[in-house]
Amino acid sequence: MITQSGFTTEPWQVRERSLHLDVLPQTESLFALSNGHIGWRGNLDEGEPHGLPGSYLNGVFELRPMPYAEEAYGFPDVGESVINVTNGKLMRLLVDDEPFDLRYGTLHHHERTLDFRTGQLSRTVDWTSPAGRRVRVRSTRLVSLTQRAVAAIRYEVEPLSHETRVVVQSELVANEELPPTDGDPRGATMLQSPLCPEEHFATDAYLCLIHKTAKSALRVAVAAEHHVDGPDGWQGSSEAEPDLARYTVVGRLRPGQRLRVDKSVAYGWSRTRSLPALRDQVDAALAAARHTGWQGLADEQRQRLDEFWDRADVEVRGDQRIQQAVRFALFHVLQAGDRAEEQPIPAKGLTGPGYEGHCFWDTEAYILPILTYTDPAAVAQALRWRHSTLGSAQERARELGLAGAAFPWRTIAGRECSGYWPAGAAAFHVNAAIASAAVRYAACTGDEDFERDIGVDLLVNSARLWHSLGHHDDAGVFHIDGVTGPDEYSALMDDNLYTNLMAQQNLRDAADTVERHPDAARRLGVDEGQIRCWRRAADAMAVPYGKELQVHEQAAGFTRRDRWDFAATHPDQYPLMHHFHYFALYRSQVIKQADLVLALFLRGDAFAEEETARAFAYYEELTVRDSSLSAACQAVIAARTGHLDLAYNYLGETSLIDLLDLEHNTRDGLHLASLAGSWIALVAGFGGLRRQDGMLSFAPRLPDHLFRLAFRVTAFGRRISVRVTRDAAEYTLLSGEPLVIRHHGEKVRLADGDTQTRALPEHTPRRAPGQPKGREPVPFARD
């Protein structure tokens, strides 16, 4: 666990005031820098001590065998695992021939700061060597959001006590030794030495290493260039071997003098380009960085983030921890997707190797909604990546005997990498998340080219899947049987309500979209008969409902199961999947993560207000939140049904998941979907944002712990500011043509620059529902 005292609580940064080696792996994830293409974990500059070294390129993986005790048709036999590529972060230091190693000597001061406005990780160290030489080291690093292939470091050494000889070794290192895994299935299968050397080169202040993965045949090139500023007499030299390239700077410094090394690192990879072409690519990126200079890179980074925060900032008054946490979350979500450019957004982003570096449905269901309203260009790129994997998804559907496309449960390059088919192959709702994200993006941006060229393909292939997967019974009701919904403690269920309602929307959206784009429909062979079949299936979709309990069922027959014995379950037996066989879980009323409650959130139009309240209360008593995906959805529905204190506690859980390491696996990388959930809980929960009938709708309501919430959304070519206090909400149209929004159901017209104020309706608190024993959310009381 990371105690809150380890960091200061500040609105625009995370600052670690002292070094704690026991949580070093966790802080390496927290301080990770990325732009969606390059990912650098927040390892110490000198490389040691470390928890888990990590340098990643989005889309670079190695293949690994997936053996089974019993072979069967359709089981994936090859998996994909993210690999640690060439490390360009290393800046080793010798102080009068003694290594700068914080495990020795005396550490007087150590501070690291991740600044959300500059996009930089800065570090200041005051250290005395065992021989009594005291030095101050300052470093700053960034991964450029404007120059996609470039990351950079400024490293500065200053003696404080004696004239000192210092040696700075700037390195590129491939095939670093990685620590063993701890057996947690959420961690990565770490592949040792995955990179085969092809070329190494060093001259003057320039370094280059080029490697190729043995099985996936991906070529990776990394080059670095240096600029040195220091007292006269310093010397530099370079050397290279297959897995190591080094530039060494030596100089003598008196107290008050400084030696500064600026290092630019360029990364590139390809499965098709030749070695010379890839070398030229990274050299060109270095040339651009050289032209820009360190200060230029820093200025570009600040400008890019100023633009982002102008659109995306969420202001929270009343709880400084939540304010810091939501900006931390937004910063990392931006880093994960901003320059991914037709590559996936993995569940951990590029902050660690957790979940093998795979992308799940989390991306479309949790991360893309935020980016749609704040950084929509990144959404188009993420969905273009999904579209690029359509051929693999169609092949998988044919393998399963289905039409259309079956997108993978977990993947990097498009192939299914889940070896457990009840939770993987049967979880077809990933298709619905992709389709929903495509519809949301097209609707909010008006990007007709995307809808015609990309969206139609995704929607049609998903609609064809649903129609072939389901069937009409004798009464005409359309059923989808034998599937697994979001709740991974229930598998192979008939008529999972979330899946059915999302498929229903997918079918209707597909029909509407092909009618808007008849040329695309002809290209895909969609005729009027097929459109009628989709609409008929959607209109007849089964919606399980337990009449005796007067509550919707998570799946047909779910409420007839025995309830899990929560009273007999010890607190250290959670997560349940680590202590009980899935056979026991699948037969019980116990829920890993929001499933029907997620349907209440995403398909709220399908439920009456009282139905929502009853369903939320019923499923609260069964949900153990063994998944980090759950708290955000529960926060939204808790707020929507009037349980504002409960919603606030769920907000704390989802937003502080990594800053406090609540899941005990932040060391493997951040929980991007849960971090995205902090925006969802605040904006969709307490702000009440919904998109209904082509309009933006708000139903704001604040808990007692907060007295102000302000955010901005970009949609339909407009930018809107929303400011909520305990008594009223103010809506301002910042740019774009006039539009009409809804405030608690009332239509409100906004003109450019105009502010409309509306009172909040009276709130009657409801009796809070209970949770399973020992699984209540932690009360996050206000500071």
SVG drawing of the C-alpha trace seen along z (x, -y; Angstrom):
<svg xmlns="http://www.w3.org/2000/svg" viewBox="-46 -36 86 69">
<polyline fill="none" stroke="black" stroke-width="0.4" points="0.0,0.0 1.1,-3.6 0.2,-5.8 -1.2,-9.2 1.6,-10.8 4.0,-9.6 2.8,-12.4 1.7,-16.0 -1.9,-16.8 -1.6,-19.4 -4.0,-20.3 -1.7,-20.1 1.0,-17.6 2.0,-14.5 5.1,-15.1 7.0,-12.4 8.9,-14.1 11.2,-11.2 12.3,-7.9 10.6,-4.8 12.2,-1.6 9.4,0.6 6.9,-1.1 9.4,-1.8 7.5,0.5 4.3,-1.3 5.8,-4.8 7.5,-3.7 3.9,-3.2 2.6,-6.5 5.5,-8.5 5.3,-6.8 5.4,-9.1 3.9,-8.2 2.4,-9.6 0.5,-6.5 3.5,-5.5 6.4,-5.5 6.1,-4.5 8.7,-5.1 8.1,-3.8 9.3,-6.2 12.5,-4.3 15.3,-6.2 17.7,-7.7 20.6,-5.6 18.6,-2.4 19.2,-1.0 17.6,-0.3 14.5,0.5 11.2,2.4 10.5,3.2 12.4,1.7 10.0,0.7 10.3,-0.9 7.5,-0.1 6.4,-0.8 2.7,-0.5 2.1,2.5 5.5,4.1 5.1,7.6 6.5,11.1 4.5,14.3 4.4,17.0 3.0,20.5 -0.3,21.1 -0.2,24.8 -3.3,26.6 -3.6,29.8 -6.4,30.8 -6.5,29.5 -9.7,28.5 -11.0,26.9 -10.8,23.1 -8.5,22.6 -5.8,19.9 -2.4,21.6 -0.3,18.4 -0.5,15.4 1.0,11.9 2.9,10.3 4.2,6.8 8.0,6.6 10.5,4.3 12.2,2.6 15.5,0.8 15.9,-1.4 16.8,-5.0 16.3,-6.5 19.6,-5.4 21.9,-8.1 24.5,-6.5 26.7,-8.6 30.1,-8.1 31.3,-10.5 35.0,-10.2 34.8,-6.6 31.9,-5.7 28.6,-4.8 25.7,-7.1 23.6,-4.5 21.1,-5.6 21.4,-2.4 24.8,-3.5 26.2,-6.7 23.8,-9.3 20.7,-10.5 19.8,-14.0 17.0,-14.8 15.0,-13.1 12.0,-14.5 10.2,-13.6 7.4,-15.6 5.0,-14.7 3.5,-17.9 0.2,-17.6 0.6,-21.0 4.2,-20.7 4.0,-16.9 7.4,-16.5 8.8,-14.3 11.4,-16.2 13.8,-14.9 16.1,-16.5 18.6,-14.5 21.1,-15.6 23.5,-12.8 26.9,-12.2 29.0,-9.3 30.6,-6.9 33.8,-8.8 32.2,-12.1 31.6,-13.7 28.3,-15.6 26.5,-16.3 23.2,-17.6 21.6,-15.9 18.7,-17.4 16.9,-15.6 13.9,-16.3 12.4,-13.9 9.5,-14.1 7.9,-12.0 6.8,-14.4 3.1,-14.7 4.0,-16.8 7.0,-14.9 5.6,-11.3 8.9,-9.4 10.9,-11.5 11.6,-11.4 14.1,-13.6 16.1,-14.0 18.0,-16.9 20.5,-15.6 22.6,-18.0 25.3,-17.3 26.6,-19.9 29.2,-19.2 28.4,-20.7 31.4,-19.9 34.6,-19.2 36.1,-19.5 34.9,-16.3 35.5,-14.2 32.1,-13.2 31.4,-10.6 28.0,-10.6 27.2,-7.4 24.2,-7.9 23.1,-4.5 20.8,-2.6 20.4,1.0 18.4,3.8 17.3,7.1 17.5,5.8 17.2,8.5 13.7,8.4 12.6,9.5 10.7,12.8 6.9,12.6 5.0,13.3 2.4,15.6 -0.4,12.9 -2.4,13.7 -2.9,10.0 0.8,9.6 2.8,10.2 4.5,13.2 7.9,11.6 9.9,12.8 13.6,12.7 15.9,11.4 13.1,11.0 15.2,8.7 17.7,10.1 20.4,7.6 20.7,6.5 22.9,3.3 24.7,1.3 26.5,-2.0 28.1,-4.8 30.0,-7.9 30.7,-11.1 27.5,-11.9 25.3,-9.7 24.1,-6.2 21.9,-3.6 20.7,-0.1 18.4,1.9 16.9,5.2 14.2,7.6 11.9,9.8 12.5,13.5 8.9,14.7 6.7,11.7 9.4,10.3 9.0,6.7 12.0,4.4 12.8,1.8 15.2,-1.0 16.4,-3.4 18.8,-6.2 20.1,-8.9 21.9,-12.2 23.5,-14.4 24.3,-18.0 26.8,-18.8 27.2,-22.0 29.8,-22.3 33.1,-23.9 36.0,-23.7 37.9,-20.5 35.1,-17.9 35.6,-15.0 33.1,-12.7 33.5,-9.3 31.1,-6.6 31.0,-2.9 28.6,-0.3 28.0,3.5 24.9,5.5 22.8,4.8 24.5,1.7 25.4,-1.7 27.0,-4.3 28.1,-7.9 30.4,-8.9 31.1,-12.4 34.0,-13.1 34.8,-16.4 36.1,-17.9 33.8,-20.3 34.3,-22.7 31.4,-23.4 28.9,-25.7 29.9,-24.4 27.4,-22.2 27.7,-19.6 24.5,-19.3 23.7,-16.6 20.7,-16.9 19.7,-13.6 17.2,-13.1 16.0,-9.6 14.0,-8.5 12.1,-5.3 10.6,-3.6 9.3,-0.1 7.8,1.6 6.9,5.1 7.5,4.1 10.1,1.4 13.7,2.3 16.6,1.8 18.0,-1.2 14.5,-2.8 13.9,-2.4 17.4,-3.8 16.6,-6.8 13.3,-7.2 14.8,-7.6 17.6,-9.8 15.0,-12.1 13.2,-12.2 16.4,-13.2 17.1,-15.9 13.7,-17.4 14.4,-17.2 17.8,-18.8 16.2,-21.6 13.6,-22.2 16.0,-21.9 15.3,-20.9 13.5,-24.2 11.5,-24.0 10.3,-20.5 9.3,-21.6 7.5,-24.6 5.6,-22.5 4.7,-20.1 3.3,-22.8 1.3,-24.3 -0.2,-20.9 -1.3,-20.4 -2.7,-23.9 -4.9,-23.1 -6.0,-19.8 -6.8,-21.3 -8.7,-24.1 -11.1,-21.4 -10.8,-18.7 -10.2,-20.1 -12.5,-19.1 -12.5,-21.4 -13.5,-20.0 -14.0,-22.1 -14.3,-20.4 -11.9,-17.5 -8.3,-18.3 -7.4,-14.6 -10.2,-14.1 -9.1,-17.2 -5.6,-15.9 -6.8,-12.4 -9.1,-13.4 -6.3,-15.5 -3.9,-12.7 -6.4,-10.4 -7.0,-12.7 -3.3,-13.2 -2.7,-9.5 -5.7,-8.9 -4.4,-11.6 -0.9,-10.0 -2.3,-6.6 -4.2,-7.6 -3.1,-11.0 -0.5,-9.7 -1.4,-6.0 -2.4,-6.5 -4.0,-3.3 -2.6,-1.3 -4.6,0.0 -5.0,-1.6 -4.0,1.2 -5.6,1.7 -2.5,0.5 -1.6,-2.0 2.2,-2.0 2.8,-2.3 3.6,1.4 3.4,5.0 0.2,5.9 -2.4,8.0 0.4,8.8 -0.1,5.3 -3.4,6.4 -6.3,4.2 -9.8,5.2 -13.3,3.8 -12.4,1.4 -10.9,-0.9 -14.2,-1.4 -16.4,-1.3 -14.5,-3.5 -11.7,-5.4 -13.1,-6.4 -16.2,-8.2 -13.9,-10.6 -11.7,-11.2 -14.8,-11.7 -15.7,-14.8 -12.1,-16.0 -9.7,-14.7 -11.8,-13.2 -9.0,-12.8 -7.6,-10.1 -10.9,-8.2 -10.9,-8.1 -7.4,-6.7 -8.3,-4.0 -11.3,-2.9 -9.3,-2.9 -7.1,-0.4 -10.1,1.8 -11.1,1.5 -7.7,2.6 -8.2,5.9 -11.6,6.5 -10.2,9.4 -9.0,11.3 -12.4,10.7 -14.3,12.0 -12.1,15.1 -12.7,15.7 -16.5,15.4 -16.4,18.0 -14.4,20.3 -17.2,19.9 -19.8,20.6 -21.1,17.0 -21.6,14.3 -20.0,10.8 -17.0,10.3 -16.2,11.5 -13.7,9.1 -11.2,10.6 -11.6,10.4 -7.9,9.5 -5.3,8.7 -2.5,6.5 -2.5,7.1 -6.0,8.5 -5.8,12.2 -7.7,13.6 -5.2,14.1 -7.6,15.4 -7.0,19.0 -10.1,19.2 -13.0,19.3 -16.0,18.9 -14.7,15.4 -13.1,14.7 -14.7,16.1 -18.2,16.0 -17.9,12.4 -19.4,11.0 -20.3,7.8 -16.9,6.4 -18.6,5.9 -21.2,3.8 -18.7,1.6 -16.9,1.0 -20.1,0.2 -21.3,-2.1 -18.0,-4.0 -18.2,-4.4 -21.7,-5.8 -20.9,-8.1 -17.8,-9.5 -19.6,-10.0 -22.6,-11.7 -20.5,-14.0 -18.1,-15.1 -20.2,-14.9 -17.3,-13.1 -19.3,-11.7 -16.2,-10.4 -15.4,-8.3 -18.9,-7.0 -19.0,-6.1 -15.5,-4.5 -15.0,-3.0 -18.2,-3.2 -20.4,-1.4 -18.0,1.6 -17.8,1.9 -21.6,1.6 -22.6,3.9 -20.2,6.7 -21.4,6.4 -25.0,6.4 -24.5,9.5 -22.8,11.2 -25.8,10.5 -28.3,11.7 -26.5,15.0 -25.8,15.4 -29.4,15.0 -32.7,16.6 -36.5,15.9 -38.6,18.3 -42.0,19.5 -43.5,16.3 -41.2,14.2 -39.0,13.1 -35.3,12.7 -32.9,14.5 -29.1,14.5 -28.1,17.6 -24.9,19.0 -22.9,15.7 -20.8,14.1 -21.6,10.5 -19.3,8.0 -19.6,9.9 -16.9,12.6 -18.4,14.5 -21.3,15.5 -20.6,17.3 -22.5,18.9 -25.8,17.3 -29.0,17.0 -30.2,13.5 -27.6,11.5 -29.5,8.3 -26.5,6.0 -25.5,7.9 -29.1,8.0 -29.7,4.3 -26.4,3.3 -26.9,5.6 -30.4,4.1 -28.9,0.6 -26.2,1.9 -28.8,3.5 -30.8,0.3 -27.7,-1.9 -26.5,0.3 -29.8,0.1 -29.9,-3.7 -26.3,-4.1 -26.6,-2.0 -29.7,-3.9 -27.7,-7.2 -24.9,-5.7 -26.5,-3.6 -23.2,-3.4 -21.5,-1.8 -24.4,0.5 -24.1,1.7 -20.4,2.2 -21.1,4.5 -24.0,6.3 -26.6,5.0 -30.1,5.1 -33.5,4.0 -34.3,7.5 -31.3,7.6 -32.1,4.2 -35.7,5.4 -34.3,8.5 -32.1,6.3 -34.9,4.0 -37.2,6.9 -34.6,8.6 -34.0,5.4 -37.7,4.7 -38.2,8.3 -35.1,8.5 -35.6,10.5 -35.3,8.4 -35.3,10.7 -37.4,9.5 -38.2,11.3 -41.8,10.6 -41.8,11.9 -38.9,9.6 -40.0,6.9 -36.4,6.5 -34.7,7.0 -32.5,10.1 -28.8,9.9 -29.6,13.0 -32.5,15.3 -32.9,17.3 -30.1,15.4 -32.3,14.5 -33.2,18.2 -29.6,19.1 -28.4,19.5 -26.9,16.4 -23.2,16.6 -22.5,17.0 -20.8,13.7 -21.0,14.0 -18.8,17.1 -16.3,15.5 -13.2,14.1 -11.9,10.7 -8.6,12.3 -10.5,14.5 -11.0,11.6 -10.7,11.5 -12.9,14.6 -11.4,16.0 -8.1,16.5 -9.7,18.7 -12.7,20.4 -13.2,22.4 -15.1,20.7 -17.6,23.7 -18.7,22.4 -18.9,18.8 -20.8,19.5 -23.6,21.2 -24.2,18.5 -25.6,15.0 -22.3,13.2 -21.1,10.5 -17.5,9.6 -18.2,6.2 -21.1,4.1 -23.1,5.9 -26.7,5.1 -25.7,1.8 -23.6,1.0 -26.7,1.5 -28.5,-1.0 -25.8,-3.4 -25.3,-2.9 -28.9,-2.0 -30.7,-4.1 -33.4,-4.8 -34.6,-1.2 -35.5,-1.5 -38.1,-3.5 -36.8,-5.5 -38.2,-3.2 -36.9,-0.1 -33.4,-1.6 -33.7,-2.3 -34.9,1.3 -32.3,2.9 -29.5,0.9 -30.4,1.8 -30.7,5.5 -27.4,5.8 -25.5,3.7 -26.0,6.5 -24.3,9.0 -21.4,7.0 -18.0,7.6 -16.0,5.3 -13.2,7.8 -12.7,5.8 -11.5,2.2 -14.1,1.6 -17.0,1.6 -16.8,-1.4 -17.2,-4.1 -20.5,-2.6 -21.8,-2.1 -20.9,-5.7 -23.0,-6.9 -26.1,-4.9 -25.8,-5.7 -25.8,-9.4 -28.6,-9.0 -30.8,-7.2 -30.0,-9.7 -27.4,-7.8 -24.9,-10.7 -22.7,-9.7 -22.4,-6.2 -21.6,-7.7 -18.9,-9.9 -17.3,-6.8 -17.2,-5.0 -15.7,-8.1 -12.9,-8.0 -12.3,-4.3 -12.1,-4.6 -10.1,-7.8 -7.5,-6.9 -7.1,-3.3 -3.4,-3.8 -2.4,-6.8 -3.2,-4.5 -2.6,-1.2 -6.0,0.1 -5.8,3.2 -2.3,4.0 -1.0,4.4 -0.2,0.8 3.4,2.1 2.3,3.8 0.9,0.5 -2.0,-1.9 -5.7,-0.9 -6.6,-3.2 -10.3,-2.3 -10.7,-2.9 -8.8,-6.2 -11.1,-7.1 -13.9,-6.2 -13.1,-9.2 -14.2,-11.5 -17.2,-9.2 -18.2,-9.4 -17.9,-13.2 -19.2,-14.2 -21.8,-11.5 -22.5,-10.8 -22.6,-14.1 -22.9,-16.2 -25.6,-13.9 -24.2,-14.0 -26.1,-11.9 -26.5,-11.9 -30.2,-11.5 -32.1,-11.9 -29.2,-13.9 -29.0,-16.3 -26.8,-16.7 -28.7,-16.2 -27.5,-17.1 -28.9,-16.3 -26.4,-17.7 -26.5,-16.9 -23.6,-17.3 -22.8,-15.3 -22.3,-17.1 -18.5,-16.6 -18.3,-18.8 -19.5,-22.4 -18.5,-23.0 -18.0,-21.0 -17.0,-22.5 -16.2,-20.8 -16.2,-21.3 -17.4,-19.0 -17.0,-19.3 -19.8,-17.8 -21.8,-18.6 -19.3,-21.2 -19.8,-23.2 -17.9,-23.6 -19.9,-23.9 -18.9,-24.9 -20.9,-23.5 -20.5,-24.8 -22.4,-23.2 -22.9,-24.3 -25.2,-22.8 -28.0,-25.0 -27.7,-25.7 -26.0,-24.9 -24.6,-27.4 -24.3,-26.4 -22.2,-28.5 -21.8,-28.0 -18.1,-28.8 -18.0,-28.3 -20.2,-27.1 -23.7,-27.7 -26.6,-28.0 -28.0,-24.7 -30.6,-23.3 -29.6,-21.1 -31.6,-19.6 -31.3,-20.4 -33.2,-17.8 -35.5,-17.3 -36.1,-21.1 -34.9,-22.3 -32.4,-25.2 -31.3,-27.2 -27.7,-28.3 -26.3,-31.0 -22.6,-31.9 -21.1,-33.4 -24.5,-33.2 -24.8,-31.7 -28.0,-30.1 -28.5,-29.4 -31.0,-26.8 -31.8,-25.8 -31.2,-22.2 -34.4,-20.4 -34.9,-19.3 -33.3,-16.0 -34.9,-13.5 -32.3,-11.1 -33.0,-7.4 -32.0,-4.7 -28.7,-3.5 -28.5,0.1 -26.2,2.6 -23.1,4.3 -21.7,7.8 -20.2,8.1 -16.7,6.7 -17.0,5.2 -18.5,1.9 -16.6,-1.0 -14.1,-2.7 -15.5,-6.0 -13.4,-8.8 -14.1,-11.6 -13.3,-15.1 -9.9,-16.4"/>
</svg>
